[in-house]
Amino acid sequence: MIYTPLTGVDFIQKLLRPIPPSAVLFILQAGYDAEVIMPITLDSINGIDHQSRREKRLTFDPRFKQVAQLVHELQVTGALQVRIERWKEGNEIFLITFETTKDSQAQTEREKLRSLLHLRPTLQRFQVYYGGRNR
């Protein structure tokens, strides 16, 4: 096997391309710690900003860390699942699903996460989109 590293324009394009939600969700689905993955892959989530040098936003919203902690805790207890569904047409849908649990702490954490992200309290599945920011 011969390894040829990317160079030039190909390297720059790959390096500067935004990370798609599917990549972040695949990593979370594989069980990697959300407290590690989310801060290095996300600029914001539902309007909660993380520190970004790209946008000269050097302050960071403490709620971002809280969201990452809650996602991690819910991952550990199995109360939050990441799902990637493929349809016949080849489309992929990225979902975060809140699983039913009798664990009262997980229920409390789930409600805190819902509140922080402004998610409807009755829905169990939420589609994840990559998109612009509402300002």
N, C-alpha and C positions, 0 to 999 in steps of 0.2 A: 504494500500500500504506500502510495506517495501522498504526502500532505503538502498542499499549496495554500498558504495563508491568503486571505483577502487583502488586497492593497488598493490604493488609489480611490477612485470614485465608488467602486463597489463597497470598500471598507467604510467610507464616510457615510454612504447611504444606509448601510445596515446599522452603523453606530448611532446615527441621528434619528432614525425612524422611531416614532413613539411605540411603546410596548402595548400591543393589543390586549384588550380585556381577556381574551381567550388564554393568552400566555400566563397572565397573573392568576386566573382562575384554575388553570391546569396545575400550577404550583401549589395553590391552596388546596385543591382537590387531592393532591398527592400527600397532603398532611403536613406540609411545611408551615412553620410558625408564622401566623399573620402579623405578629408584632415585629418580625424581621422583614417579611416580604412587602407588606404594605408601604412602609416608609421609603423603601428604595425603589418602588415601582409606580407609586401614585403621586400625582400633584395635588389632587383633591378627590373627595368623594361626597356627592350630594351637597356641594357648596362648602364643605369643610376643608379648608386649605391646609396643605402641608408646606413646609419651607421649600422655596424654589428659587434657585439662583437664576433660572431661565427667565422668570418674570420679575426679577428684582424684588421678590417678596421674601425678605430675609427673616421675617417673623413667622411664627407658626402657631396655628390655632390649637390650643391644648385639647380640644375635642377630638382632633385627628388621632392623637395617641390613645385617647379613651376608646375610640371606635376600634382601633387595631387591637387593644387589649380585650375588648368585649368579643370581637370576632375570634380571637385566639381561645378565650375561655369557652365560648360556645362550640368551637371546633373540638376541644379536648373532651367536653361532655357529650359530644355527638348531637347537640341540639341545633347545630347549623351544618348544613350540607351544601357543597357546591356541586352543581350538576351541569353537564354539558350535553344537550340533547341534539341529535342529528335527525333531520327530517328527510323524507324520501327525495325531495328536491335538491338535497345537498346542503341546505341551510343549517346553520348551527344556532342554537339558542342557549344563552348562558344564564343560568338561574342560581339564585341563592334561596335555599329552602330552609324554613324553620321547622324542625322536626318536633313532634309531640314528645313531651317529657314530663315526668312527675317530679323532677328535681326542682325544688322551689328556688334555689339560687340561680339555676339556668333560666327559669322563667323570668326572674327579676332582671337578669342580664339581657335577656332577649327584649324585654320591654324597654330597657334603657337604650339599647341599640336602635330599636324602632323609633324611639323618641328623638334620638340624636340625628338620625337619617331622615326623619319626617316620613316614615313608611306607614301605610295604613295598617291599623292594628288587627284587622280581620283577615288580611291576606297572609298566606303561608309561603307563597312562592313569589319571588321578585326577579324580573328580567334585568340583566345588567347590560348597559349600553356604554359605548365609548362615544364621547361627544364633547362638544364645546361647553363653555361655562355661561351660566346666566349671571349677568352682572347688573 
